[in-house]
C-alpha cells in the first residue's frame, strides 16, 4: 500500500519529486502528453507538503506559479490547499496547492 504525501519525511518528498521530475522529462521526450501532465501535477502536490501552510494568509493575493499575470486570493486553507478565487474570476471558487502560489511583487 502506498503512503500519502502527508506521511512522507522531507527526505522522501525530495526523492519523490526528483523521481517524478525524471519520469516527466522522459514522458515529455516521448511525447506522452497525458502522462507528463499527471507527473507534473504530482510534483506540484509533493512540493506543497514541503511548505508551511502558515506562511499563506487568508485575504492575501498571490501570483499563480507558471501563469504570469494571474492572481489568486485565498479565502481559507485546508491542509496544503488554498481555497479561494482567481482575481479575474471572482465567482468561481477553487483550490490550489500552496506550491502554486508565490508572493506577488506587483500587488
VOTI-744683 format. One record per residue (C-alpha): residue number from 1; residue in one letter; x negated, y negated, z negated. Coordinates in Angstrom, 1 decimal. Layout:
N
TIMAR   i aa      x      y      z
TIMAR NUM  A      X      Y      Z
...
END
This chain:
107
TIMAR   i aa      x      y      z
TIMAR   1  X    0.0    0.0    0.0
TIMAR   2  X   -1.4   -3.4    1.0
TIMAR   3  X   -1.9   -6.1   -1.6
TIMAR   4  X   -0.2   -9.5   -1.3
TIMAR   5  X   -2.5  -12.5   -0.8
TIMAR   6  X   -1.4  -13.8   -4.2
TIMAR   7  X   -3.1  -10.7   -5.7
TIMAR   8  X   -6.4  -11.2   -3.8
TIMAR   9  X   -9.5  -12.6   -5.5
TIMAR  10  X  -11.1  -15.7   -4.0
TIMAR  11  X  -13.8  -13.5   -2.5
TIMAR  12  X  -11.3  -11.1   -1.0
TIMAR  13  X   -9.4  -14.0    0.5
TIMAR  14  X  -12.5  -15.4    2.1
TIMAR  15  X  -13.4  -11.9    3.5
TIMAR  16  X   -9.8  -11.6    4.9
TIMAR  17  X  -10.0  -15.0    6.5
TIMAR  18  X  -13.3  -14.1    8.1
TIMAR  19  X  -11.9  -10.7    9.4
TIMAR  20  X   -8.7  -12.3   10.7
TIMAR  21  X  -10.8  -15.0   12.5
TIMAR  22  X  -12.9  -12.4   14.2
TIMAR  23  X   -9.8  -10.4   15.3
TIMAR  24  X   -8.2  -13.7   16.5
TIMAR  25  X  -11.2  -14.5   18.6
TIMAR  26  X  -11.1  -11.0   20.2
TIMAR  27  X   -7.3  -11.3   20.9
TIMAR  28  X   -7.9  -14.7   22.5
TIMAR  29  X  -10.7  -13.4   24.7
TIMAR  30  X   -8.5  -10.5   25.8
TIMAR  31  X   -5.6  -12.9   26.5
TIMAR  32  X   -3.3  -11.3   23.9
TIMAR  33  X   -1.4  -14.5   23.0
TIMAR  34  X    1.1  -13.0   20.6
TIMAR  35  X   -1.5  -11.2   18.5
TIMAR  36  X   -3.6  -14.3   18.5
TIMAR  37  X   -0.7  -16.4   17.2
TIMAR  38  X    0.1  -13.8   14.4
TIMAR  39  X   -3.5  -13.7   13.3
TIMAR  40  X   -3.8  -17.5   13.2
TIMAR  41  X   -0.7  -17.6   11.0
TIMAR  42  X   -2.1  -15.0    8.7
TIMAR  43  X   -5.3  -17.1    8.4
TIMAR  44  X   -3.3  -20.2    7.5
TIMAR  45  X   -1.4  -18.4    4.8
TIMAR  46  X   -4.5  -16.8    3.3
TIMAR  47  X   -6.2  -20.2    3.3
TIMAR  48  X   -3.2  -21.6    1.4
TIMAR  49  X   -4.0  -19.2   -1.5
TIMAR  50  X   -7.5  -20.8   -1.8
TIMAR  51  X   -5.9  -24.2   -2.5
TIMAR  52  X   -4.4  -25.6   -5.7
TIMAR  53  X   -0.7  -26.4   -5.2
TIMAR  54  X   -1.1  -29.1   -8.0
TIMAR  55  X   -3.1  -31.2   -5.5
TIMAR  56  X    0.0  -31.7   -3.4
TIMAR  57  X    2.7  -34.0   -4.8
TIMAR  58  X    6.4  -34.2   -4.0
TIMAR  59  X    7.3  -37.5   -2.4
TIMAR  60  X    3.9  -37.9   -0.7
TIMAR  61  X    3.3  -37.8    3.0
TIMAR  62  X    0.6  -35.6    4.6
TIMAR  63  X   -0.6  -35.2    8.1
TIMAR  64  X    0.0  -31.8    9.6
TIMAR  65  X   -3.2  -30.0   10.4
TIMAR  66  X   -3.5  -29.2   14.1
TIMAR  67  X   -0.7  -31.6   15.0
TIMAR  68  X   -2.2  -35.1   15.1
TIMAR  69  X    0.1  -37.9   14.6
TIMAR  70  X    2.8  -35.7   12.9
TIMAR  71  X    3.5  -36.2    9.3
TIMAR  72  X    5.3  -34.1    6.6
TIMAR  73  X    6.9  -35.5    3.4
TIMAR  74  X    7.0  -33.0    0.5
TIMAR  75  X   10.3  -32.7   -1.4
TIMAR  76  X    9.1  -29.8   -3.6
TIMAR  77  X    6.6  -27.0   -3.9
TIMAR  78  X    7.3  -23.3   -4.2
TIMAR  79  X    4.1  -21.4   -4.7
TIMAR  80  X    1.8  -22.2   -1.8
TIMAR  81  X    4.6  -23.6    0.4
TIMAR  82  X    5.6  -27.2    0.6
TIMAR  83  X    9.2  -27.8    1.3
TIMAR  84  X   10.3  -31.0    3.0
TIMAR  85  X   10.7  -32.7    6.3
TIMAR  86  X    8.7  -33.9    9.2
TIMAR  87  X    8.9  -37.7    9.3
TIMAR  88  X   10.2  -37.7   12.8
TIMAR  89  X   12.8  -35.0   12.0
TIMAR  90  X   14.2  -36.2    8.6
TIMAR  91  X   17.3  -34.0    8.7
TIMAR  92  X   15.5  -30.6    9.3
TIMAR  93  X   14.1  -29.2    6.1
TIMAR  94  X   11.3  -26.6    6.5
TIMAR  95  X    8.5  -25.0    4.5
TIMAR  96  X    4.8  -25.3    5.5
TIMAR  97  X    1.9  -23.5    3.9
TIMAR  98  X   -0.1  -26.2    2.0
TIMAR  99  X   -3.2  -25.3    4.0
TIMAR 100  X   -1.5  -27.1    7.0
TIMAR 101  X   -1.3  -30.4    5.1
TIMAR 102  X   -4.1  -32.9    4.9
TIMAR 103  X   -4.3  -36.3    3.2
TIMAR 104  X   -3.5  -38.9    5.7
TIMAR 105  X   -5.8  -42.0    6.0
TIMAR 106  X   -3.2  -44.0    8.0
TIMAR 107  X   -0.1  -43.6    5.9
END
